Amino acid sequence: MSHQSDLITTDIEKYLKEHENKEILRFITCGSVDDGKSTLIGRLLYDSKMIFEDQLSAIEKDSKKHGTTGDKIDLALLVDGLASEREQGITIDVAYRFFSTDKRKFIIADTPGHEQYTRNMATGASTADLAIILVDARQGILTQTKRHSYIASLLGIKNIVVAINKMDLVDFSQEIFNQIKSDYEKIVPNLPNHEDLNIKYTPISALNGDNIISSSPKCSWYKDQTLMQILDSIEIHSKDSNSFRFPVQYVIRPHLNFRGFSGTVVSGEISVGDEITVLPSRKTSKVKSIVSNDIKDLRPKDKDEEVETIQRAFSPMATTITLEDEIDISRGDMIVKSSNIPEVSRNLSVMVVWMDETAMKLNQSYIIKRATSVINGTFENIDFKKDINSFEEQKVETLELNDIAKCTISLDREIAVDSYYENRYTGSFIIIDKYTNNTLGAGMILESAKELTKKRKVYSQAEIELNEYIRRNYPEWECNAI
């Protein structure tokens, strides 16, 4: 910490250079209400000297005004920025904060503990590399602890730190710590992808700073790493796929001599001359050029002037590519390498987190937004809903607020299918109400629904055979053929 502070005042250029090359760890704090999530983040910012003097002065005044921590500074106010959050002493919205150590840069998402704000927690978890599950030492494992652990694991977070907070209120009891650790270990086998989880347990006091930055003498029986040491040293499991995926966002036509396809390389890389396939049409071509991401390059002063190009584009670059052949491509199509073509299907097996008070209904049409694709879709079946308390799979006909379920969705057209656990960008989607435009839920693609796909193919073949029969035997009916 002191090394950074010294460099800032003595050699700002060296500090910025070191800062630029540091590895980034994104993590969230989650758990039940009043477990101390915002206070923990405030403590990390305070102890890492990432608070400006005017900020510190402001929260000192607010601490006295709200009186939530007695004579001590309420560090939660550093994160709870909304007036309603400060007045009620709760977290409502996802708040992002940044700090760094000599080893890493950190992006923190403080997520709400209330059940009604589970959708905000899921939003914060969707890009995280690590989840800190806060547990109140006095309360132990609660329903929200289970729900947030399940969602974090479902979203592919492999690193979980179970931070047992408020140990100062239970006299830093080793027995209580071990009991909560044992209780949590019992729920781990019920979490998705639990075989890949890396779980660590640490006793802390976010309010007083015990075992946050340095080991606490009040907790001499705990010999493992402090929370900050864990964050600084834990291995970051990359979620990025090596498969090239380029969802087309715009078709660029600045003049008659140029037609390019603009978007963001969400995974993998592409080079000039690579063979590509466009999905779902399955048309093929080769990359003719890759234009630099400056939009002014697409509008040359002279129509014969060449635009500035590059030889290679990689994730997460925003760029424009041109092809050697004239292919009908539009927004929502996916450009992939011909050597790595995903399955294409209109029927998907998915996991869904329902986020709205309006219940989900089977066979009702919804808007499914995946990357740049906006498609109509219906829920054909709910395979099961997960009971968070018992982790049992329940058969239901509808989904309510905060329900987590495995479902089958039928789309009105085919899309490229990537599993969420293979590619989180192309394997995730949101569900939107067609009439109110509200976001109703979020989903993760597991695979194509093969049984439905098989039925659909048989049905389509029957249509084709009927069509051919009509054309051969009743040519005068051809206009009415299927």
C-alpha positions in Angstrom: 0.0 0.0 0.0 2.7 2.5 1.0 4.6 1.7 -2.2 1.7 3.0 -4.3 1.3 6.1 -2.2 5.0 6.9 -2.5 5.0 6.5 -6.2 2.0 8.7 -6.7 3.8 11.6 -5.0 7.3 10.9 -6.3 7.0 9.3 -9.8 3.5 9.4 -11.2 4.6 8.1 -14.6 6.1 4.9 -13.1 3.0 4.5 -11.0 0.7 4.7 -14.0 2.9 2.3 -16.0 2.8 -0.3 -13.1 -0.9 0.3 -12.7 -1.6 -0.3 -16.4 0.0 -3.7 -16.4 -1.6 -5.1 -13.3 -4.0 -8.0 -13.5 -7.7 -7.2 -12.8 -9.8 -9.1 -10.4 -13.6 -8.5 -10.5 -15.5 -9.6 -7.4 -18.8 -9.2 -5.7 -20.0 -9.1 -2.1 -23.2 -10.9 -1.5 -25.2 -12.6 1.2 -28.2 -11.9 3.3 -29.5 -8.5 4.6 -27.2 -6.7 7.1 -24.4 -9.1 6.8 -22.0 -6.2 6.3 -21.4 -6.2 2.5 -21.2 -2.4 2.1 -19.2 -2.0 5.3 -16.6 -4.6 4.0 -16.1 -2.7 0.8 -15.8 0.6 2.7 -13.2 -1.0 4.9 -11.2 -2.3 1.9 -11.3 1.2 0.3 -10.4 2.8 3.6 -7.5 0.5 4.5 -6.1 0.6 1.0 -6.0 4.4 1.2 -8.4 4.8 -1.8 -10.6 7.4 -0.1 -10.2 11.2 -0.8 -10.1 13.5 2.2 -13.4 15.2 1.1 -15.1 11.8 0.8 -13.9 10.9 4.3 -15.1 14.2 5.7 -18.5 13.7 4.0 -19.1 10.2 5.4 -18.0 11.3 8.9 -20.8 13.9 8.8 -23.2 11.4 7.4 -22.2 8.8 10.1 -23.1 11.3 12.8 -26.3 12.2 11.1 -27.6 8.6 10.6 -25.9 7.2 13.8 -25.8 3.6 12.6 -22.4 2.8 14.0 -22.2 4.9 17.1 -19.1 7.0 17.3 -17.3 5.1 14.5 -17.3 6.0 10.9 -20.0 4.1 8.9 -17.9 2.9 6.0 -20.9 1.5 4.3 -21.8 5.0 3.3 -18.9 5.0 0.8 -20.8 2.5 -1.3 -24.5 3.3 -0.5 -24.8 6.3 -2.7 -28.5 6.6 -3.1 -30.4 8.8 -0.6 -32.9 6.0 0.0 -30.0 3.6 0.8 -28.5 5.9 3.3 -31.9 6.7 5.0 -32.9 3.0 5.2 -29.4 1.6 5.9 -29.8 -0.9 3.1 -28.3 -1.6 -0.4 -30.7 -1.3 -3.3 -28.7 -0.8 -6.5 -25.4 -2.4 -7.6 -22.5 -0.1 -6.7 -19.2 -0.5 -8.4 -16.0 0.7 -6.7 -12.3 0.4 -7.7 -9.1 0.1 -5.7 -5.6 -1.5 -6.2 -2.7 -3.0 -4.4 0.9 -3.5 -5.4 -0.2 -6.8 -7.2 -3.6 -6.3 -8.6 -6.4 -3.9 -9.6 -9.9 -4.6 -8.3 -13.4 -3.9 -9.5 -15.9 -4.5 -6.7 -19.7 -4.8 -7.1 -21.7 -4.3 -3.9 -24.9 -6.2 -4.4 -28.2 -6.0 -2.4 -29.1 -8.7 0.2 -32.9 -8.2 0.0 -34.7 -11.0 -1.8 -36.6 -8.4 -3.9 -33.3 -7.2 -5.3 -32.0 -10.6 -6.3 -32.0 -9.4 -10.0 -29.4 -6.7 -9.0 -27.3 -9.4 -7.4 -27.4 -11.5 -10.5 -26.4 -8.5 -12.6 -23.3 -7.9 -10.4 -22.4 -11.5 -10.5 -22.5 -11.9 -14.2 -19.0 -10.4 -14.8 -17.3 -11.4 -11.5 -14.3 -13.7 -11.1 -14.9 -14.2 -7.4 -17.7 -13.9 -4.9 -17.4 -13.0 -1.3 -20.3 -14.6 0.5 -20.9 -12.6 3.8 -22.3 -14.6 6.7 -23.3 -12.9 10.0 -21.6 -14.9 12.7 -24.7 -14.5 14.9 -27.2 -15.7 12.2 -25.3 -18.4 10.4 -26.4 -19.7 7.0 -29.7 -18.1 5.8 -31.9 -18.6 2.7 -30.3 -15.6 0.9 -26.9 -17.1 1.6 -28.0 -20.2 -0.2 -29.7 -18.3 -3.0 -26.7 -16.0 -3.7 -24.3 -19.0 -3.5 -26.4 -20.9 -6.0 -26.6 -17.9 -8.4 -22.9 -17.2 -8.1 -22.1 -20.8 -9.0 -24.7 -21.0 -11.7 -23.2 -17.9 -13.4 -19.8 -19.7 -13.5 -18.0 -18.0 -10.6 -15.4 -20.6 -9.5 -13.8 -18.7 -6.6 -15.9 -18.2 -3.5 -14.7 -16.7 -0.2 -17.1 -17.4 2.7 -16.3 -14.4 5.0 -17.9 -15.0 8.4 -18.4 -11.4 9.5 -19.1 -9.7 12.9 -16.8 -12.1 14.7 -16.3 -9.3 17.3 -19.9 -9.8 18.4 -19.3 -13.5 19.2 -15.9 -12.9 20.9 -14.1 -14.4 17.9 -15.3 -17.9 18.8 -13.5 -20.6 16.9 -16.4 -23.0 17.7 -18.9 -20.7 16.0 -16.6 -20.2 13.0 -16.2 -24.0 12.6 -19.9 -24.6 12.9 -20.8 -22.1 10.2 -18.0 -23.5 8.0 -19.5 -27.0 8.5 -23.0 -25.8 7.7 -21.8 -24.2 4.5 -19.9 -27.3 3.4 -23.1 -29.2 3.6 -24.8 -27.0 0.9 -21.8 -27.1 -1.5 -22.7 -30.4 -3.1 -26.0 -28.9 -4.1 -24.5 -25.9 -6.0 -24.1 -26.0 -9.8 -20.6 -26.9 -11.0 -19.6 -27.6 -7.4 -16.8 -29.8 -8.5 -15.0 -26.8 -10.0 -15.5 -24.5 -7.0 -12.5 -23.2 -5.0 -13.9 -22.2 -1.6 -12.0 -20.5 1.2 -13.3 -19.5 4.7 -12.1 -16.6 6.8 -13.3 -15.0 10.0 -13.5 -11.1 9.9 -14.9 -8.0 11.4 -15.5 -5.5 8.6 -16.4 -2.7 11.0 -13.1 -3.0 13.0 -10.9 -4.3 10.2 -10.0 -7.7 11.8 -8.4 -10.1 9.3 -9.1 -7.7 6.4 -5.7 -6.4 5.6 -3.6 -7.9 8.4 -4.1 -10.8 10.8 -6.0 -9.9 14.0 -4.4 -10.8 17.4 -8.0 -11.3 18.7 -8.3 -14.3 16.4 -5.0 -16.0 17.1 -6.4 -19.5 16.3 -6.9 -18.5 12.6 -3.6 -19.2 10.8 -4.7 -18.9 7.2 -4.6 -15.9 4.8 -6.4 -12.6 5.5 -9.1 -11.5 3.1 -6.8 -9.1 1.3 -4.1 -11.8 0.9 -6.7 -14.1 -0.6 -7.8 -11.5 -3.1 -4.2 -10.7 -4.0 -3.1 -14.3 -4.6 -6.1 -16.3 -5.7 -5.9 -17.7 -9.2 -8.3 -16.0 -11.7 -10.1 -18.6 -13.8 -10.5 -17.1 -17.2 -14.1 -17.2 -18.6 -13.0 -16.1 -22.1 -13.5 -18.6 -24.9 -11.0 -19.0 -27.7 -13.7 -19.6 -30.3 -14.2 -16.6 -32.6 -17.6 -15.1 -32.2 -18.6 -11.8 -33.9 -22.3 -10.8 -33.5 -23.1 -8.4 -36.2 -24.3 -5.1 -34.8 -24.5 -2.8 -37.9 -24.1 -3.1 -41.6 -21.9 -0.1 -42.6 -22.5 1.6 -46.0 -20.8 5.0 -45.9 -20.6 5.0 -49.7 -21.2 2.7 -52.7 -17.7 1.3 -52.7 -17.8 0.0 -49.1 -19.9 -2.6 -47.3 -18.7 -3.7 -43.9 -20.1 -5.5 -40.9 -19.6 -3.8 -37.6 -19.6 -5.2 -34.1 -17.5 -6.4 -31.2 -15.3 -9.4 -31.2 -16.7 -11.0 -28.0 -14.3 -14.0 -28.0 -11.4 -15.3 -30.0 -9.6 -13.6 -32.9 -9.8 -13.2 -36.6 -7.2 -12.4 -39.3 -7.4 -11.2 -42.9 -7.8 -14.3 -45.2 -9.5 -16.5 -42.6 -12.5 -18.5 -43.8 -15.7 -17.6 -42.1 -19.3 -18.8 -41.9 -22.3 -16.7 -41.2 -25.0 -18.1 -38.9 -27.8 -19.1 -39.1 -27.7 -18.8 -43.0 -24.4 -21.0 -43.1 -23.1 -18.9 -46.0 -19.3 -18.9 -46.3 -16.6 -16.4 -47.4 -13.2 -15.1 -46.5 -12.2 -11.9 -44.5 -11.1 -9.3 -47.1 -10.1 -6.6 -44.6 -10.4 -5.5 -41.0 -11.0 -1.8 -40.5 -9.6 0.0 -37.5 -12.3 0.9 -35.0 -12.2 4.6 -35.7 -15.5 5.4 -37.5 -14.0 8.3 -39.4 -11.8 5.8 -41.3 -15.0 4.6 -43.0 -15.6 8.0 -44.6 -12.6 8.8 -46.8 -12.5 12.2 -48.4 -11.9 10.7 -51.8 -14.0 7.7 -52.8 -10.9 6.0 -54.2 -8.9 6.5 -51.0 -8.2 3.3 -49.1 -9.5 3.0 -45.6 -7.0 2.3 -42.8 -6.9 -1.5 -42.1 -5.3 -3.9 -39.6 -4.4 -7.5 -40.1 -5.9 -9.0 -37.0 -8.8 -8.3 -34.5 -9.2 -10.0 -31.2 -11.5 -9.8 -28.1 -12.8 -7.4 -26.9 -12.1 -5.1 -29.9 -14.9 -3.2 -31.6 -14.2 -3.3 -35.3 -15.6 -3.6 -38.9 -14.8 -6.4 -41.2 -15.4 -6.8 -45.0 -15.8 -10.0 -46.9 -14.6 -11.2 -50.3 -18.2 -12.3 -51.3 -21.5 -10.5 -51.4 -23.5 -12.2 -48.6 -26.8 -11.1 -47.2 -25.9 -10.4 -43.6 -27.9 -8.3 -41.1 -27.9 -7.3 -37.5 -28.2 -10.3 -35.2 -26.3 -12.7 -37.4 -23.2 -14.3 -36.0 -19.9 -14.5 -37.9 -17.7 -17.5 -36.8 -14.6 -19.2 -38.2 -15.5 -22.0 -40.6 -13.1 -24.3 -38.7 -15.2 -23.8 -35.5 -18.9 -23.8 -36.2 -21.3 -24.1 -33.3 -24.6 -26.0 -33.5 -27.5 -24.0 -34.8 -31.0 -24.5 -33.4 -34.2 -22.8 -32.6 -34.9 -24.9 -29.4 -32.8 -24.3 -26.3 -32.4 -26.0 -22.9 -31.7 -23.1 -20.5 -31.4 -22.1 -16.9 -33.5 -19.0 -16.0 -33.5 -16.6 -13.1 -37.0 -14.9 -13.2 -36.7 -11.3 -12.1 -40.1 -9.8 -12.3 -43.3 -9.8 -10.2 -45.3 -10.7 -13.3 -45.2 -14.5 -13.5 -43.8 -16.4 -16.4 -46.4 -18.3 -18.4 -45.8 -21.3 -20.7 -46.5 -20.8 -24.4 -46.7 -17.0 -24.1 -44.5 -15.1 -26.5 -41.5 -13.1 -25.1 -38.6 -11.2 -26.6 -35.3 -13.1 -26.2 -32.3 -10.8 -26.6 -29.0 -12.7 -27.1 -26.0 -10.6 -28.0 -27.3 -8.5 -31.0 -30.1 -10.9 -31.8 -33.7 -9.9 -30.8 -36.0 -12.9 -31.3 -39.5 -14.0 -30.4 -39.5 -17.0 -28.1 -41.9 -19.1 -26.0 -41.3 -21.3 -23.0 -42.4 -24.8 -24.1 -41.6 -26.5 -20.8 -40.3 -26.0 -17.2 -38.2 -29.0 -16.5 -37.9 -28.1 -12.8 -37.7 -25.2 -10.4 -35.0 -25.3 -7.8 -36.1 -25.0 -4.2 -33.3 -22.9 -2.6 -34.0 -24.1 0.9 -33.9 -27.8 0.3 -32.3 -27.7 -3.2 -35.0 -30.1 -4.4 -36.2 -30.0 -8.0 -39.9 -29.1 -8.1 -42.3 -29.5 -11.1 -44.2 -26.3 -11.7 -46.2 -24.7 -14.5 -45.1 -21.1 -14.0 -42.2 -19.0 -12.5 -42.5 -16.3 -9.9 -40.1 -13.5 -8.8 -36.6 -14.9 -7.9 -37.4 -18.4 -9.1 -34.5 -20.3 -10.6 -35.5 -23.0 -13.1 -34.4 -25.2 -16.0 -36.6 -24.6 -19.0 -37.0 -25.3 -22.7 -37.4 -22.3 -25.0 -38.6 -22.4 -28.6 -37.5 -19.5 -30.8 -39.1 -18.3 -34.0 -35.8 -18.7 -35.9 -32.5 -20.5 -35.5 -29.4 -19.0 -33.7 -25.9 -20.2 -33.1 -25.9 -22.2 -29.9 -23.0 -21.7 -27.4 -23.2 -23.1 -23.9 -22.9 -20.4 -21.2 -20.1 -22.3 -19.6 -18.2 -22.3 -22.9 -18.9 -18.7 -23.8 -20.6 -16.4 -21.4 -21.1 -13.7 -24.0 -23.0 -15.7 -26.6 -24.4 -18.2 -24.1 -26.4 -15.7 -22.1 -29.6 -13.8 -22.8 -32.4 -11.7 -21.3 -36.1 -12.1 -21.4 -38.2 -8.9 -22.3 -41.9 -8.3 -22.1 -43.2 -7.5 -25.6 -45.7 -4.9 -24.4 -44.0 -3.1 -21.5 -40.4 -3.6 -22.6 -39.5 -4.6 -19.0 -36.7 -7.0 -18.4 -38.4 -10.1 -16.9 -35.5 -12.5 -16.5 -32.0 -13.6 -17.4 -31.0 -16.9 -18.8 -28.0 -19.2 -19.5 -28.0 -21.5 -22.5 -27.1 -25.1 -21.6 -27.4 -26.8 -25.0 -29.8 -27.1 -27.9 -33.0 -29.0 -27.0 -32.3 -32.1 -29.1 -35.6 -33.8 -28.6 -37.6 -30.8 -29.7 -35.1 -30.3 -32.6 -35.6 -33.8 -33.7 -39.4 -33.5 -33.7 -39.1 -30.2 -35.6 -36.9 -31.9 -38.3 -39.4 -34.7 -38.7 -42.2 -32.3 -39.0 -40.4 -30.2 -41.5 -39.6 -33.3 -43.6 -43.3 -34.2 -43.6 -44.1 -30.7 -44.8 -41.5 -31.0 -47.6 -42.9 -34.4 -48.7 -46.5 -33.1 -48.7 -45.4 -30.0 -50.7 -43.7 -32.2 -53.3 -46.7 -34.5 -53.6 -49.0 -31.6 -54.3 -46.7 -30.1 -56.9 -46.4 -33.5 -58.7 -50.1 -34.5 -58.6 -52.0 -31.2 -58.3 -50.0 -28.5 -60.1 -53.1 -26.2 -60.1 -52.9 -26.1 -56.2 -49.2 -25.1 -56.2 -50.0 -21.6 -55.0 -51.6 -23.1 -51.9 -48.7 -25.5 -51.2 -47.0 -25.3 -47.8 
